Amino acid sequence: MAEVTNLNIKIDRDLKVKADRLFHEMGMNLTTAVNVFVRQAVLEQAIPFKIYRSANENAGASTNIEQRRAAMQEIRDLLADVDSNTVDVDRMKAERRAARFERAD
């Protein structure tokens, strides 16, 4: 098992409450969610989502509730495959490629 370390960050109180609630509904805590994000960023060598300059440019990209539910289920599935804090990197890469291919259609 890899050696673990603590990470201390500052975050807006309301944002943390909302994030805690969201991730709890997804079956994980904030620590797990941050670890998922960081692992994916390291795997892709990039931030694993598109960042927009303003909310207006992103208005249509994240409003579909079905897309959100599918993304939440994908995270649940990935977490179900976590074994002793390890992730099947090959499966994650394959799923990421499949998702990109579907978006390209």
C-alpha positions in Angstrom: 0.0 0.0 0.0 1.3 3.5 -0.9 2.2 5.8 1.9 -0.5 8.4 2.6 -0.1 12.0 3.6 -2.5 14.8 4.7 -3.6 17.6 2.4 -5.0 20.7 4.0 -7.0 23.1 1.7 -9.2 26.1 2.3 -12.7 26.0 0.9 -15.8 28.1 1.2 -18.0 26.7 4.0 -21.2 26.6 1.9 -19.3 24.9 -0.9 -18.0 22.3 1.5 -21.4 21.6 2.9 -22.9 21.2 -0.6 -20.0 19.0 -1.7 -20.2 16.8 1.4 -24.0 16.3 0.7 -23.4 15.6 -3.0 -20.6 13.1 -2.4 -22.5 11.4 0.4 -25.4 10.8 -2.1 -22.8 9.3 -4.4 -21.6 6.9 -1.7 -18.3 8.6 -0.9 -16.8 11.4 1.3 -15.0 14.5 0.2 -11.6 12.9 0.7 -12.5 10.1 -1.7 -13.8 12.5 -4.2 -10.6 14.6 -4.1 -8.5 11.4 -4.5 -10.6 10.4 -7.5 -10.1 13.8 -9.0 -6.3 13.8 -8.4 -5.8 10.3 -9.6 -7.7 11.1 -12.8 -5.7 14.3 -13.3 -2.4 12.5 -12.9 -3.6 9.7 -15.2 -4.6 12.2 -18.0 -1.8 14.7 -17.2 -4.5 17.4 -17.3 -7.5 18.6 -15.4 -10.1 15.9 -16.2 -12.9 18.3 -17.3 -13.2 21.4 -19.4 -12.8 24.7 -17.7 -14.8 27.6 -19.1 -14.1 31.4 -18.7 -17.7 32.2 -17.7 -20.8 30.4 -16.6 -22.6 31.5 -19.7 -20.3 29.5 -21.9 -21.0 26.4 -19.8 -24.8 26.9 -19.5 -25.8 24.2 -21.9 -22.9 21.8 -21.1 -23.9 20.7 -17.6 -27.7 21.1 -17.4 -28.7 17.6 -18.5 -29.7 15.7 -15.3 -29.3 12.4 -17.1 -25.7 13.1 -17.9 -25.1 14.0 -14.3 -26.7 10.8 -13.1 -24.7 8.7 -15.6 -21.5 10.4 -14.4 -22.4 9.7 -10.8 -23.0 6.0 -11.7 -19.7 5.9 -13.5 -17.9 7.1 -10.3 -19.8 4.6 -8.2 -18.7 1.8 -10.6 -15.1 3.0 -10.4 -15.2 3.1 -6.7 -16.7 -0.4 -6.5 -13.5 -1.5 -8.4 -11.2 0.1 -5.9 -9.2 -2.5 -4.1 -7.0 -1.3 -1.2 -6.7 2.2 -2.6 -5.7 1.1 -6.1 -7.5 1.8 -9.3 -7.6 -0.4 -12.4 -5.8 2.2 -14.6 -6.3 0.2 -17.8 -10.1 0.1 -17.3 -10.2 3.8 -16.5 -8.3 4.6 -19.7 -10.6 2.3 -21.7 -13.7 3.9 -20.2 -12.3 7.4 -20.8 -11.6 6.6 -24.5 -15.1 5.1 -24.9 -16.6 8.3 -23.4 -14.6 10.5 -25.7 -15.6 8.3 -28.7 -19.3 8.6 -27.7 -19.0 12.4 -27.4 -17.4 12.6 -30.8 -20.5 11.0 -32.5 
